[in-house]
C-alpha cells in the first residue's frame, strides 16, 4: 500500500474485518487514510471432507487483540478523536452460543459443503424469492438444517444462534444485535421486509428468540462496554455501529455505489456486485442487503479464486515456494497464447455458485496434449475464472438493465499483473485497482463515519457521500479488445463443459458418499 498522509482534522474510526483466515483492525480518518493496522490469524479446522469450521472464541479474541493493538499506537490526542467502531465479517458463517457468549460447538463457515442433501431437499424458488439467496453451498440455513438432523439438540439447546458480526457486537457491547446487512446472508431473512422469516427459521430448526436483534446498517447499536473503554485507554466511550458483510463492504470501500460500477473481489473466492435501489431476485445472482440503507446488492460468487491459483502453486508449483506467488510461473504463463492452445478449465474445485448453484460440481481440465506444460494449466485456470466472471456479469446486467462500464478491484489477486490483464481482457472492461489493502474494513469505516455524520448531517443518507470521500484508487488495467473477441470464442467452448459433465459430477458425488473419507471427526469445540 502506498504511503498516505494523515488528516489532522475530523474524527477517526476503528474498523474491524473478521474473515475466513484472519481478523484485521484499522484506524481510518475522514479522507480514508489508514493510520494503523493489526492482524491476527484464525486457524481453519477441517473435521471431514468439505467441512470447514472455526473456534468461535477466536472471532472475539482476534477482534479484541487487533483493536487493542491499533489503539495502543495512537497518541492521547488522537484517541480523543476516535468516534466509532465499525464491523464487517465473513458472511454466512455462524455458531450457537449460551447467553454468556460460550460457544456450543465450532462455528460452521460459508465455504462448508456438508449440507448437499439439505440444499436439495429444502432449496426452492420460493426460498430464493423470500431470502434473495439461491439454493447453494453458502447460505447458513442449509447447514443449520444439517446440524438439526445430525447433531440433535445442539441448536435447540442454544440461547443464541448468531453470525460472526453479531457475536463480536455482543462481546463489544453486551447486546445480542447485528446489522440487517450482516444477518441477511444467513438465508433466514425476509429480505424485502428486513426481518426474520418464520418459515425459514423452521427449516433451519431455530427460533426467533435465538436470533440477534436487527439494526439497520450505519446506525449505532450500543456503546462500547466500560471495561473495554478502560482497557484500551480511550478517554470516552464510543458507539459500535451496525456494519455489513465483507462482500458488500468491499463494494462500499470501492465507492461502487451505482449500477454502472461493479466491485470485483479477487480473493479466496471471486465475487462481483452492483448496487440497486430496488429488490429483485434472479437465478444467476444472489441479492443482499446493502450497506446503503434501503438499497440492495446484486452479487455473483465464484467459489474458487485465489484459492485455486494458490492450490496449483502448492500442489504443482515450485515446492521451495510453498504455494507463494511465483514470478517465474507468471512469466511462463504470460508467454502462452490466449486459449492456452486448446486447454480449457472448469474451475469448480469448491463446487459452483453462480450461475448453477450446484454443490456437487467438480473441477475439470479438458484438452490435454503432450505439448502442454504446467504454465498452460496455470494460465488456463486464470482464464477460466475470467470466463466465468464475464458470464456472471452478463447476469447482473440482465437484472439491472444497465451496462457495467468499470470494475473496481480489490483482494490479493490484484497483485498479479497477469491475472489483472486476463480478467480485463475476458471481461472486456477496464479494471481499476483500489489502493487500500483492507478494502472491506474500509467499507466498515465508511459506515462508521456516516453514523457519526463525518461527511454530512449524520445517518444512513451519508453512506454514499462518505464512500466517495474515503475511496482511493491506483492503476487501471485496460482491456485488449482484440483479445476479448478471441476469448469470447474460447469461452463459448468452455461453457459447454458443465452441461456435458453434470451427470458425471452426480455419479462422482454418489461414489464419494458411498466410500467416504475415514479421517476422524474433530471435537465439537476446538481449543
Buried (B, 14 or more C-beta within 10 A) or exposed (E): EEEBEEBEEBBBBBBBBBBBEBBBBBBBBBBBBBBBBBBBEBEEBEBBEBBBBBBBBBBBBBBBBBBBBBBEEBEEEBBBBBBBBBBBBBBBBBBBBEEEBEBBBBBBBBBBBBBBBBBEBBBEEEBBBBBBBBBBBBBBBBBBBBBBEEBEEBBBEBBBBBBBBBBBBBBBBBBBBBBBBBBBBBBBBBBBEBBBBEEBBEBBBBBEEBBBEBBBBBBBBBBBBEEBBEEBEBEEBBBBBBBBBBBBBBBBBBBBBBBBBBBBBBBBBBBBBBBBEEBEBBEBBBBBBBBBBEBBBBBBBBBBBBBBBBBBBBEEBBEEBEBEBBEEBBEBBEEBEBBBBBBBBBBBBBBBBBBBBBBBBBBBBBBEEEEBBBBBBBBBBBBBBBBBBBBBBBBBBEBBEEEBEBBBBBBBBBEBEBBBBBBBBBBBBBBBBBBBBBBBBBBBBBBBBBBBBBBBEBBBBBBBBBBEBBBBBEEBBEBBEEBBEBBEEBBEBBBEBBEEBEEEBEEBBEEBEEEEEEEEEBEEBBE
